[in-house]
Amino acid sequence: MTTVTDVNAGRTAAALRNLYVVRFGFALIWAVLMFVTGPATGPVSVALLVIYPLFDVAAAVIDLRSSQTARPAAALYVNLALSLLAAIGLAATATSGVPAVLRVWGAWAITAGIVQLIVAVSRRRLGGQWAMILSGAISTIAGTGFILQAGTPTASLTSLAGYATVGGVFFLISALRLHRTAKSAEPRPAAETASR
């Protein structure tokens, strides 16, 4: 017999799965566009830089509204605020050049990675969160790398495309695992449970 807790966990897993698939698709498209725009700041790359954290804000809002269980609201609100600040910071520093952008992006990647770790650890019973835990850890390391890269002559925005791609792959892996959790928590038809 499926309990209410199992059904709620299944609904949460399904909602997160769908959100993560969308996040994978967005990250992939964004990475391709960022790679195509080149290593320097221009109008298109500035727009892409601001859109990425704004998309993260929208994803956090959807997560808050759709997750019925395993909903670490405080951490999601922190993530929402960090992403909004990052969008503002990126818009403000975009005209200052690539190094300034990399420093803002790096600071955001570090702080958002820590929050992602906290959220993923709190949701580990849903399954599929090891990918999010790894993604959060890698984000903090990558953020440090962006800050260090900002002080070098090779500072380039195309490195952000790789960061987004790796993050998107982790979202896809987690979505696939959450699909199994959602399916296993679905209520079985009465005839099937009666035959057991």
C-alpha positions in Angstrom: 0.0 0.0 0.0 1.3 3.4 -0.9 1.3 5.9 2.0 0.6 9.6 1.7 4.2 10.3 2.4 5.3 8.1 -0.6 2.8 9.9 -2.8 4.0 13.3 -1.7 7.6 12.3 -2.2 6.7 11.0 -5.7 5.0 14.3 -6.6 8.0 16.2 -5.4 10.4 14.0 -7.3 8.2 14.4 -10.4 8.2 18.2 -10.1 11.9 18.3 -9.5 12.5 15.9 -12.4 10.6 18.2 -14.8 12.3 21.3 -13.5 15.8 19.7 -13.9 15.1 18.6 -17.5 14.2 22.2 -18.3 17.3 23.4 -16.5 19.4 20.9 -18.6 17.9 22.2 -21.8 18.4 25.8 -20.9 22.0 25.3 -19.8 22.8 23.5 -23.0 21.3 26.2 -25.3 22.8 29.0 -23.2 26.3 27.4 -23.4 26.1 27.1 -27.1 25.1 30.7 -27.5 27.7 31.9 -25.1 30.4 29.9 -26.9 29.3 31.3 -30.3 29.3 34.9 -29.0 33.0 34.6 -28.2 35.5 35.4 -25.4 34.8 39.1 -25.0 31.8 41.1 -23.7 29.3 42.4 -26.3 25.6 43.2 -26.3 24.6 39.5 -26.9 27.0 38.1 -24.3 25.9 40.7 -21.7 22.3 39.7 -22.3 23.2 36.1 -21.9 25.2 36.8 -18.7 22.2 38.5 -17.1 19.7 35.9 -18.4 21.5 33.0 -16.8 21.1 34.0 -13.1 17.6 35.4 -13.9 16.7 31.9 -15.1 18.0 30.6 -11.9 15.7 33.0 -10.0 12.7 31.7 -12.0 13.8 28.0 -11.3 14.0 28.7 -7.6 10.5 30.2 -7.6 9.2 27.2 -9.5 11.0 24.9 -7.0 9.4 26.7 -4.1 5.9 26.5 -5.5 6.1 22.9 -6.8 8.0 21.0 -4.2 5.6 19.6 -1.7 8.1 17.8 0.4 11.9 18.1 0.8 11.5 21.8 0.4 14.3 23.7 2.1 12.6 27.0 1.8 15.2 29.1 3.6 18.0 27.8 1.3 15.9 28.3 -1.8 15.2 31.9 -0.8 18.9 32.5 -0.2 19.6 31.0 -3.7 16.9 33.3 -5.2 18.5 36.4 -3.6 22.0 35.4 -4.6 21.0 34.8 -8.2 19.1 38.2 -8.3 22.2 39.9 -6.9 24.4 38.1 -9.5 22.2 39.3 -12.4 22.4 42.9 -11.1 26.2 42.6 -10.5 26.7 41.1 -14.0 24.7 43.9 -15.6 26.7 46.5 -13.7 30.1 45.1 -14.4 29.6 43.9 -18.0 31.0 47.2 -19.4 34.1 46.9 -17.1 35.4 44.0 -19.1 35.8 40.2 -18.9 37.9 40.1 -15.6 35.1 42.0 -13.7 32.5 39.7 -15.1 34.5 36.6 -14.2 34.9 37.9 -10.6 31.1 38.4 -10.2 30.3 35.1 -11.8 32.9 33.3 -9.7 31.5 34.8 -6.4 28.0 33.7 -7.5 29.2 30.2 -8.5 30.9 29.8 -5.1 27.9 31.0 -3.0 25.3 29.3 -5.2 27.3 26.1 -5.1 27.3 26.1 -1.3 23.5 26.6 -1.3 23.0 23.8 -3.9 25.0 21.5 -1.6 22.8 22.3 1.4 19.6 21.8 -0.7 20.8 18.6 -2.2 21.9 17.1 1.1 18.5 17.9 2.6 16.8 16.2 -0.3 19.0 13.1 -0.5 16.2 10.8 0.5 14.4 11.6 -2.7 17.3 10.0 -4.7 19.3 11.5 -7.5 20.8 14.1 -5.3 24.4 12.8 -5.4 24.6 14.6 -8.8 23.4 17.8 -7.3 25.8 17.4 -4.4 28.7 16.9 -6.9 27.4 19.9 -8.9 27.4 22.1 -5.9 30.9 21.1 -4.9 32.2 21.6 -8.5 30.4 25.0 -8.7 32.4 26.2 -5.7 35.7 25.0 -7.2 34.8 26.5 -10.6 33.8 29.8 -9.0 37.3 30.0 -7.4 38.8 29.2 -10.8 36.8 32.0 -12.5 38.1 34.5 -9.9 41.7 33.3 -10.4 41.3 33.3 -14.2 40.1 37.0 -14.0 43.7 38.0 -13.1 45.3 36.3 -16.1 45.7 37.4 -19.7 43.7 34.4 -20.9 40.5 35.6 -19.1 37.6 34.6 -21.4 33.8 34.3 -21.2 33.8 31.0 -23.2 34.9 29.2 -20.0 31.4 29.9 -18.7 29.9 27.8 -21.5 31.8 24.8 -20.1 30.6 25.5 -16.6 26.9 25.7 -17.8 27.3 22.5 -19.8 28.7 20.5 -16.9 25.9 21.9 -14.6 23.3 21.0 -17.1 24.6 17.4 -17.4 24.3 17.1 -13.6 20.7 18.3 -13.7 20.0 15.7 -16.4 21.5 12.9 -14.3 19.5 13.9 -11.3 16.3 14.2 -13.4 16.8 10.6 -14.6 17.2 9.3 -11.1 14.2 11.3 -9.8 12.2 9.8 -12.6 12.7 6.4 -11.0 11.7 7.8 -7.6 8.6 9.4 -9.0 7.6 6.1 -10.8 8.2 3.9 -7.7 6.0 6.2 -5.6 3.0 6.2 -8.0 -0.1 4.6 -6.5 -0.8 1.2 -7.9 -4.3 0.4 -9.3 -6.6 -1.3 -6.8 -6.7 -4.5 -8.8 -3.0 -4.8 -8.7 -2.7 -4.2 -5.0 -5.5 -6.6 -4.2 -3.8 -9.4 -6.1 -0.8 -9.2 -3.8 
